[in-house]
Amino acid sequence: HDWCIIHLGVPGIVRGFEVNTSFFAGNCAPLTDWVCVYITPAVDLPEFWPRGDRIGTAASDEELKAVRKMKSDEWTLLVPMKELKPRYLDTSHNYFSASCKREWTHIRLNIYP
């Protein structure tokens, strides 16, 4: 599966989460994907550097080692495994509500083909 870690601009209470798959439309067969979202409060996280012309490429061994230290697969589950609508432009917006009462700083999005 693919995943990414998002550092929020400021700590905040998350009320919902939208997964927009419009950029996947036309890239492959219109199959169904699945998604789950994890979240964490401020923790000691490694410093990440700009990816420059490596945007959209696989993480380096050094980056993967830093991510393992974050233990992001053990964070609080915000959105359990949910099915996304097929990847057509008119059905690409998937909104999931969340009920959290504390502030968070980082999100991990997992997407499963």
Secondary structure, DSSP 8 states (H G I E B T S, - for coil): -EEEEEEEEEEE---EEEEE-GGGTTTS-----EEEEEEE-S---------GGGTTS---HHHHHHHHHHTGGGSEEEEEEEE---S-GGG-EEEEE----S-EEEEEEEEE-
